[in-house]
């Protein structure tokens, strides 16, 4: 999981990463990251 997040962080800009981080807290994010 952490490797995937690192890859996304490197791929996205900082502004986009903030939106992704927020999405991870929603049900949509939980589909991709089993938390």
mmCIF entry with sequence, helices, sheets and N, C-alpha, C, O atoms, coordinates in Angstrom:
data_MODEL
# 
_entry.id   MODEL 
# 
_entity.id                         1 
_entity.type                       polymer 
_entity.pdbx_number_of_molecules   1 
# 
_entity_poly.entity_id                      1 
_entity_poly.type                           'polypeptide(L)' 
_entity_poly.nstd_linkage                   no 
_entity_poly.nstd_monomer                   no 
_entity_poly.pdbx_seq_one_letter_code       
;(UNK)(UNK)(UNK)(UNK)(UNK)(UNK)(UNK)(UNK)(UNK)(UNK)(UNK)(UNK)(UNK)(UNK)(UNK)(UNK)
(UNK)(UNK)(UNK)(UNK)(UNK)(UNK)(UNK)(UNK)(UNK)(UNK)(UNK)(UNK)(UNK)(UNK)(UNK)(UNK)
(UNK)(UNK)(UNK)
;
_entity_poly.pdbx_seq_one_letter_code_can   XXXXXXXXXXXXXXXXXXXXXXXXXXXXXXXXXXX 
_entity_poly.pdbx_strand_id                 A 
# 
loop_
_entity_poly_seq.entity_id 
_entity_poly_seq.num 
_entity_poly_seq.mon_id 
_entity_poly_seq.hetero 
1 1  UNK n 
1 2  UNK n 
1 3  UNK n 
1 4  UNK n 
1 5  UNK n 
1 6  UNK n 
1 7  UNK n 
1 8  UNK n 
1 9  UNK n 
1 10 UNK n 
1 11 UNK n 
1 12 UNK n 
1 13 UNK n 
1 14 UNK n 
1 15 UNK n 
1 16 UNK n 
1 17 UNK n 
1 18 UNK n 
1 19 UNK n 
1 20 UNK n 
1 21 UNK n 
1 22 UNK n 
1 23 UNK n 
1 24 UNK n 
1 25 UNK n 
1 26 UNK n 
1 27 UNK n 
1 28 UNK n 
1 29 UNK n 
1 30 UNK n 
1 31 UNK n 
1 32 UNK n 
1 33 UNK n 
1 34 UNK n 
1 35 UNK n 
# 
_struct_asym.id          A 
_struct_asym.entity_id   1 
# 
loop_
_struct_conf.conf_type_id 
_struct_conf.id 
_struct_conf.pdbx_PDB_helix_id 
_struct_conf.beg_label_comp_id 
_struct_conf.beg_label_asym_id 
_struct_conf.beg_label_seq_id 
_struct_conf.pdbx_beg_PDB_ins_code 
_struct_conf.end_label_comp_id 
_struct_conf.end_label_asym_id 
_struct_conf.end_label_seq_id 
_struct_conf.pdbx_end_PDB_ins_code 
_struct_conf.beg_auth_comp_id 
_struct_conf.beg_auth_asym_id 
_struct_conf.beg_auth_seq_id 
_struct_conf.end_auth_comp_id 
_struct_conf.end_auth_asym_id 
_struct_conf.end_auth_seq_id 
_struct_conf.pdbx_PDB_helix_class 
_struct_conf.details 
_struct_conf.pdbx_PDB_helix_length 
HELX_P HELX_P1 AA1 UNK A 2  ? UNK A 11 ? UNK A 2  UNK A 11 1 ? 10 
HELX_P HELX_P2 AA2 UNK A 14 ? UNK A 24 ? UNK A 14 UNK A 24 1 ? 11 
HELX_P HELX_P3 AA3 UNK A 27 ? UNK A 32 ? UNK A 27 UNK A 32 1 ? 6  
# 
_struct_conf_type.id          HELX_P 
_struct_conf_type.criteria    ? 
_struct_conf_type.reference   ? 
# 
loop_
_atom_site.group_PDB 
_atom_site.id 
_atom_site.type_symbol 
_atom_site.label_atom_id 
_atom_site.label_alt_id 
_atom_site.label_comp_id 
_atom_site.label_asym_id 
_atom_site.label_entity_id 
_atom_site.label_seq_id 
_atom_site.pdbx_PDB_ins_code 
_atom_site.Cartn_x 
_atom_site.Cartn_y 
_atom_site.Cartn_z 
_atom_site.occupancy 
_atom_site.B_iso_or_equiv 
_atom_site.pdbx_formal_charge 
_atom_site.auth_seq_id 
_atom_site.auth_comp_id 
_atom_site.auth_asym_id 
_atom_site.auth_atom_id 
_atom_site.pdbx_PDB_model_num 
ATOM 1   N N  . UNK A 1 1  ? 0.831   -1.203 0.000   1.00 0.00 ? 1  UNK A N  1 
ATOM 2   C CA . UNK A 1 1  ? 0.000   0.000  0.000   1.00 0.00 ? 1  UNK A CA 1 
ATOM 3   C C  . UNK A 1 1  ? 0.862   1.248  0.000   1.00 0.00 ? 1  UNK A C  1 
ATOM 4   O O  . UNK A 1 1  ? 0.654   2.160  -0.800  1.00 0.00 ? 1  UNK A O  1 
ATOM 5   N N  . UNK A 1 2  ? 1.837   1.281  0.909   1.00 0.00 ? 2  UNK A N  1 
ATOM 6   C CA . UNK A 1 2  ? 2.652   2.496  1.015   1.00 0.00 ? 2  UNK A CA 1 
ATOM 7   C C  . UNK A 1 2  ? 3.419   2.755  -0.285  1.00 0.00 ? 2  UNK A C  1 
ATOM 8   O O  . UNK A 1 2  ? 3.618   3.908  -0.667  1.00 0.00 ? 2  UNK A O  1 
ATOM 9   N N  . UNK A 1 3  ? 3.850   1.687  -0.963  1.00 0.00 ? 3  UNK A N  1 
ATOM 10  C CA . UNK A 1 3  ? 4.566   1.878  -2.228  1.00 0.00 ? 3  UNK A CA 1 
ATOM 11  C C  . UNK A 1 3  ? 3.641   2.502  -3.267  1.00 0.00 ? 3  UNK A C  1 
ATOM 12  O O  . UNK A 1 3  ? 4.061   3.362  -4.041  1.00 0.00 ? 3  UNK A O  1 
ATOM 13  N N  . UNK A 1 4  ? 2.395   2.071  -3.284  1.00 0.00 ? 4  UNK A N  1 
ATOM 14  C CA . UNK A 1 4  ? 1.439   2.627  -4.242  1.00 0.00 ? 4  UNK A CA 1 
ATOM 15  C C  . UNK A 1 4  ? 1.205   4.098  -3.968  1.00 0.00 ? 4  UNK A C  1 
ATOM 16  O O  . UNK A 1 4  ? 1.127   4.910  -4.890  1.00 0.00 ? 4  UNK A O  1 
ATOM 17  N N  . UNK A 1 5  ? 1.094   4.434  -2.692  1.00 0.00 ? 5  UNK A N  1 
ATOM 18  C CA . UNK A 1 5  ? 0.871   5.830  -2.328  1.00 0.00 ? 5  UNK A CA 1 
ATOM 19  C C  . UNK A 1 5  ? 2.080   6.672  -2.719  1.00 0.00 ? 5  UNK A C  1 
ATOM 20  O O  . UNK A 1 5  ? 1.927   7.788  -3.215  1.00 0.00 ? 5  UNK A O  1 
ATOM 21  N N  . UNK A 1 6  ? 3.286   6.137  -2.497  1.00 0.00 ? 6  UNK A N  1 
ATOM 22  C CA . UNK A 1 6  ? 4.495   6.872  -2.886  1.00 0.00 ? 6  UNK A CA 1 
ATOM 23  C C  . UNK A 1 6  ? 4.512   7.108  -4.387  1.00 0.00 ? 6  UNK A C  1 
ATOM 24  O O  . UNK A 1 6  ? 4.896   8.184  -4.847  1.00 0.00 ? 6  UNK A O  1 
ATOM 25  N N  . UNK A 1 7  ? 4.095   6.099  -5.156  1.00 0.00 ? 7  UNK A N  1 
ATOM 26  C CA . UNK A 1 7  ? 4.070   6.233  -6.612  1.00 0.00 ? 7  UNK A CA 1 
ATOM 27  C C  . UNK A 1 7  ? 3.086   7.315  -7.022  1.00 0.00 ? 7  UNK A C  1 
ATOM 28  O O  . UNK A 1 7  ? 3.380   8.128  -7.900  1.00 0.00 ? 7  UNK A O  1 
ATOM 29  N N  . UNK A 1 8  ? 1.909   7.328  -6.383  1.00 0.00 ? 8  UNK A N  1 
ATOM 30  C CA . UNK A 1 8  ? 0.911   8.341  -6.716  1.00 0.00 ? 8  UNK A CA 1 
ATOM 31  C C  . UNK A 1 8  ? 1.418   9.724  -6.338  1.00 0.00 ? 8  UNK A C  1 
ATOM 32  O O  . UNK A 1 8  ? 1.223   10.688 -7.079  1.00 0.00 ? 8  UNK A O  1 
ATOM 33  N N  . UNK A 1 9  ? 2.070   9.820  -5.181  1.00 0.00 ? 9  UNK A N  1 
ATOM 34  C CA . UNK A 1 9  ? 2.560   11.122 -4.724  1.00 0.00 ? 9  UNK A CA 1 
ATOM 35  C C  . UNK A 1 9  ? 3.597   11.666 -5.701  1.00 0.00 ? 9  UNK A C  1 
ATOM 36  O O  . UNK A 1 9  ? 3.652   12.869 -5.956  1.00 0.00 ? 9  UNK A O  1 
ATOM 37  N N  . UNK A 1 10 ? 4.419   10.771 -6.244  1.00 0.00 ? 10 UNK A N  1 
ATOM 38  C CA . UNK A 1 10 ? 5.441   11.200 -7.195  1.00 0.00 ? 10 UNK A CA 1 
ATOM 39  C C  . UNK A 1 10 ? 4.799   11.589 -8.521  1.00 0.00 ? 10 UNK A C  1 
ATOM 40  O O  . UNK A 1 10 ? 5.291   12.474 -9.221  1.00 0.00 ? 10 UNK A O  1 
ATOM 41  N N  . UNK A 1 11 ? 3.703   10.924 -8.862  1.00 0.00 ? 11 UNK A N  1 
ATOM 42  C CA . UNK A 1 11 ? 3.061   11.150 -10.151 1.00 0.00 ? 11 UNK A CA 1 
ATOM 43  C C  . UNK A 1 11 ? 2.233   12.438 -10.144 1.00 0.00 ? 11 UNK A C  1 
ATOM 44  O O  . UNK A 1 11 ? 2.197   13.169 -11.134 1.00 0.00 ? 11 UNK A O  1 
ATOM 45  N N  . UNK A 1 12 ? 1.576   12.702 -9.029  1.00 0.00 ? 12 UNK A N  1 
ATOM 46  C CA . UNK A 1 12 ? 0.695   13.857 -8.964  1.00 0.00 ? 12 UNK A CA 1 
ATOM 47  C C  . UNK A 1 12 ? 1.422   15.082 -8.441  1.00 0.00 ? 12 UNK A C  1 
ATOM 48  O O  . UNK A 1 12 ? 2.437   14.981 -7.751  1.00 0.00 ? 12 UNK A O  1 
ATOM 49  N N  . UNK A 1 13 ? 0.878   16.240 -8.787  1.00 0.00 ? 13 UNK A N  1 
ATOM 50  C CA . UNK A 1 13 ? 1.399   17.475 -8.211  1.00 0.00 ? 13 UNK A CA 1 
ATOM 51  C C  . UNK A 1 13 ? 0.913   17.579 -6.779  1.00 0.00 ? 13 UNK A C  1 
ATOM 52  O O  . UNK A 1 13 ? 0.018   16.838 -6.374  1.00 0.00 ? 13 UNK A O  1 
ATOM 53  N N  . UNK A 1 14 ? 1.486   18.481 -6.015  1.00 0.00 ? 14 UNK A N  1 
ATOM 54  C CA . UNK A 1 14 ? 1.103   18.610 -4.609  1.00 0.00 ? 14 UNK A CA 1 
ATOM 55  C C  . UNK A 1 14 ? -0.379  18.944 -4.471  1.00 0.00 ? 14 UNK A C  1 
ATOM 56  O O  . UNK A 1 14 ? -1.066  18.385 -3.616  1.00 0.00 ? 14 UNK A O  1 
ATOM 57  N N  . UNK A 1 15 ? -0.867  19.842 -5.300  1.00 0.00 ? 15 UNK A N  1 
ATOM 58  C CA . UNK A 1 15 ? -2.273  20.235 -5.228  1.00 0.00 ? 15 UNK A CA 1 
ATOM 59  C C  . UNK A 1 15 ? -3.192  19.067 -5.510  1.00 0.00 ? 15 UNK A C  1 
ATOM 60  O O  . UNK A 1 15 ? -4.215  18.897 -4.846  1.00 0.00 ? 15 UNK A O  1 
ATOM 61  N N  . UNK A 1 16 ? -2.828  18.252 -6.505  1.00 0.00 ? 16 UNK A N  1 
ATOM 62  C CA . UNK A 1 16 ? -3.648  17.099 -6.840  1.00 0.00 ? 16 UNK A CA 1 
ATOM 63  C C  . UNK A 1 16 ? -3.575  16.069 -5.735  1.00 0.00 ? 16 UNK A C  1 
ATOM 64  O O  . UNK A 1 16 ? -4.566  15.402 -5.436  1.00 0.00 ? 16 UNK A O  1 
ATOM 65  N N  . UNK A 1 17 ? -2.391  15.931 -5.116  1.00 0.00 ? 17 UNK A N  1 
ATOM 66  C CA . UNK A 1 17 ? -2.245  14.925 -4.063  1.00 0.00 ? 17 UNK A CA 1 
ATOM 67  C C  . UNK A 1 17 ? -3.186  15.213 -2.897  1.00 0.00 ? 17 UNK A C  1 
ATOM 68  O O  . UNK A 1 17 ? -3.720  14.288 -2.285  1.00 0.00 ? 17 UNK A O  1 
ATOM 69  N N  . UNK A 1 18 ? -3.391  16.502 -2.589  1.00 0.00 ? 18 UNK A N  1 
ATOM 70  C CA . UNK A 1 18 ? -4.300  16.858 -1.499  1.00 0.00 ? 18 UNK A CA 1 
ATOM 71  C C  . UNK A 1 18 ? -5.696  16.314 -1.798  1.00 0.00 ? 18 UNK A C  1 
ATOM 72  O O  . UNK A 1 18 ? -6.374  15.800 -0.910  1.00 0.00 ? 18 UNK A O  1 
ATOM 73  N N  . UNK A 1 19 ? -6.119  16.435 -3.068  1.00 0.00 ? 19 UNK A N  1 
ATOM 74  C CA . UNK A 1 19 ? -7.444  15.934 -3.438  1.00 0.00 ? 19 UNK A CA 1 
ATOM 75  C C  . UNK A 1 19 ? -7.492  14.414 -3.347  1.00 0.00 ? 19 UNK A C  1 
ATOM 76  O O  . UNK A 1 19 ? -8.498  13.851 -2.916  1.00 0.00 ? 19 UNK A O  1 
ATOM 77  N N  . UNK A 1 20 ? -6.419  13.750 -3.747  1.00 0.00 ? 20 UNK A N  1 
ATOM 78  C CA . UNK A 1 20 ? -6.370  12.289 -3.680  1.00 0.00 ? 20 UNK A CA 1 
ATOM 79  C C  . UNK A 1 20 ? -6.411  11.838 -2.224  1.00 0.00 ? 20 UNK A C  1 
ATOM 80  O O  . UNK A 1 20 ? -7.118  10.893 -1.876  1.00 0.00 ? 20 UNK A O  1 
ATOM 81  N N  . UNK A 1 21 ? -5.652  12.519 -1.386  1.00 0.00 ? 21 UNK A N  1 
ATOM 82  C CA . UNK A 1 21 ? -5.604  12.150 0.029   1.00 0.00 ? 21 UNK A CA 1 
ATOM 83  C C  . UNK A 1 21 ? -7.004  12.262 0.639   1.00 0.00 ? 21 UNK A C  1 
ATOM 84  O O  . UNK A 1 21 ? -7.410  11.421 1.441   1.00 0.00 ? 21 UNK A O  1 
ATOM 85  N N  . UNK A 1 22 ? -7.732  13.305 0.251   1.00 0.00 ? 22 UNK A N  1 
ATOM 86  C CA . UNK A 1 22 ? -9.096  13.477 0.759   1.00 0.00 ? 22 UNK A CA 1 
ATOM 87  C C  . UNK A 1 22 ? -10.001 12.373 0.216   1.00 0.00 ? 22 UNK A C  1 
ATOM 88  O O  . UNK A 1 22 ? -10.869 11.871 0.930   1.00 0.00 ? 22 UNK A O  1 
ATOM 89  N N  . UNK A 1 23 ? -9.799  11.998 -1.041  1.00 0.00 ? 23 UNK A N  1 
ATOM 90  C CA . UNK A 1 23 ? -10.626 10.951 -1.653  1.00 0.00 ? 23 UNK A CA 1 
ATOM 91  C C  . UNK A 1 23 ? -10.394 9.608  -0.980  1.00 0.00 ? 23 UNK A C  1 
ATOM 92  O O  . UNK A 1 23 ? -11.302 8.780  -0.905  1.00 0.00 ? 23 UNK A O  1 
ATOM 93  N N  . UNK A 1 24 ? -9.176  9.392  -0.492  1.00 0.00 ? 24 UNK A N  1 
ATOM 94  C CA . UNK A 1 24 ? -8.877  8.122  0.156   1.00 0.00 ? 24 UNK A CA 1 
ATOM 95  C C  . UNK A 1 24 ? -9.716  7.935  1.415   1.00 0.00 ? 24 UNK A C  1 
ATOM 96  O O  . UNK A 1 24 ? -9.905  6.809  1.874   1.00 0.00 ? 24 UNK A O  1 
ATOM 97  N N  . UNK A 1 25 ? -10.217 9.032  1.974   1.00 0.00 ? 25 UNK A N  1 
ATOM 98  C CA . UNK A 1 25 ? -11.018 8.937  3.192   1.00 0.00 ? 25 UNK A CA 1 
ATOM 99  C C  . UNK A 1 25 ? -12.481 8.643  2.872   1.00 0.00 ? 25 UNK A C  1 
ATOM 100 O O  . UNK A 1 25 ? -13.285 8.420  3.778   1.00 0.00 ? 25 UNK A O  1 
ATOM 101 N N  . UNK A 1 26 ? -12.830 8.642  1.576   1.00 0.00 ? 26 UNK A N  1 
ATOM 102 C CA . UNK A 1 26 ? -14.199 8.361  1.177   1.00 0.00 ? 26 UNK A CA 1 
ATOM 103 C C  . UNK A 1 26 ? -14.327 6.905  0.759   1.00 0.00 ? 26 UNK A C  1 
ATOM 104 O O  . UNK A 1 26 ? -13.330 6.186  0.691   1.00 0.00 ? 26 UNK A O  1 
ATOM 105 N N  . UNK A 1 27 ? -15.534 6.472  0.482   1.00 0.00 ? 27 UNK A N  1 
ATOM 106 C CA . UNK A 1 27 ? -15.769 5.102  0.037   1.00 0.00 ? 27 UNK A CA 1 
ATOM 107 C C  . UNK A 1 27 ? -15.082 4.832  -1.293  1.00 0.00 ? 27 UNK A C  1 
ATOM 108 O O  . UNK A 1 27 ? -14.646 3.711  -1.555  1.00 0.00 ? 27 UNK A O  1 
ATOM 109 N N  . UNK A 1 28 ? -14.986 5.859  -2.133  1.00 0.00 ? 28 UNK A N  1 
ATOM 110 C CA . UNK A 1 28 ? -14.319 5.702  -3.425  1.00 0.00 ? 28 UNK A CA 1 
ATOM 111 C C  . UNK A 1 28 ? -12.860 5.325  -3.190  1.00 0.00 ? 28 UNK A C  1 
ATOM 112 O O  . UNK A 1 28 ? -12.331 4.418  -3.832  1.00 0.00 ? 28 UNK A O  1 
ATOM 113 N N  . UNK A 1 29 ? -12.217 6.033  -2.263  1.00 0.00 ? 29 UNK A N  1 
ATOM 114 C CA . UNK A 1 29 ? -10.820 5.732  -1.960  1.00 0.00 ? 29 UNK A CA 1 
ATOM 115 C C  . UNK A 1 29 ? -10.661 4.333  -1.392  1.00 0.00 ? 29 UNK A C  1 
ATOM 116 O O  . UNK A 1 29 ? -9.675  3.652  -1.673  1.00 0.00 ? 29 UNK A O  1 
ATOM 117 N N  . UNK A 1 30 ? -11.633 3.904  -0.591  1.00 0.00 ? 30 UNK A N  1 
ATOM 118 C CA . UNK A 1 30 ? -11.543 2.588  0.035   1.00 0.00 ? 30 UNK A CA 1 
ATOM 119 C C  . UNK A 1 30 ? -11.643 1.462  -0.988  1.00 0.00 ? 30 UNK A C  1 
ATOM 120 O O  . UNK A 1 30 ? -11.227 0.336  -0.714  1.00 0.00 ? 30 UNK A O  1 
ATOM 121 N N  . UNK A 1 31 ? -12.190 1.757  -2.161  1.00 0.00 ? 31 UNK A N  1 
ATOM 122 C CA . UNK A 1 31 ? -12.230 0.737  -3.209  1.00 0.00 ? 31 UNK A CA 1 
ATOM 123 C C  . UNK A 1 31 ? -10.816 0.418  -3.681  1.00 0.00 ? 31 UNK A C  1 
ATOM 124 O O  . UNK A 1 31 ? -10.493 -0.736 -3.963  1.00 0.00 ? 31 UNK A O  1 
ATOM 125 N N  . UNK A 1 32 ? -9.972  1.449  -3.764  1.00 0.00 ? 32 UNK A N  1 
ATOM 126 C CA . UNK A 1 32 ? -8.616  1.273  -4.272  1.00 0.00 ? 32 UNK A CA 1 
ATOM 127 C C  . UNK A 1 32 ? -7.653  0.919  -3.150  1.00 0.00 ? 32 UNK A C  1 
ATOM 128 O O  . UNK A 1 32 ? -6.715  0.147  -3.349  1.00 0.00 ? 32 UNK A O  1 
ATOM 129 N N  . UNK A 1 33 ? -7.882  1.482  -1.978  1.00 0.00 ? 33 UNK A N  1 
ATOM 130 C CA . UNK A 1 33 ? -7.010  1.227  -0.826  1.00 0.00 ? 33 UNK A CA 1 
ATOM 131 C C  . UNK A 1 33 ? -7.860  0.627  0.279   1.00 0.00 ? 33 UNK A C  1 
ATOM 132 O O  . UNK A 1 33 ? -8.702  1.308  0.866   1.00 0.00 ? 33 UNK A O  1 
ATOM 133 N N  . UNK A 1 34 ? -7.641  -0.632 0.557   1.00 0.00 ? 34 UNK A N  1 
ATOM 134 C CA . UNK A 1 34 ? -8.451  -1.321 1.570   1.00 0.00 ? 34 UNK A CA 1 
ATOM 135 C C  . UNK A 1 34 ? -8.022  -0.870 2.952   1.00 0.00 ? 34 UNK A C  1 
ATOM 136 O O  . UNK A 1 34 ? -7.071  -1.399 3.527   1.00 0.00 ? 34 UNK A O  1 
ATOM 137 N N  . UNK A 1 35 ? -8.737  0.117  3.477   1.00 0.00 ? 35 UNK A N  1 
ATOM 138 C CA . UNK A 1 35 ? -8.404  0.655  4.795   1.00 0.00 ? 35 UNK A CA 1 
ATOM 139 C C  . UNK A 1 35 ? -9.594  0.492  5.729   1.00 0.00 ? 35 UNK A C  1 
ATOM 140 O O  . UNK A 1 35 ? -9.522  0.883  6.894   1.00 0.00 ? 35 UNK A O  1 
# 
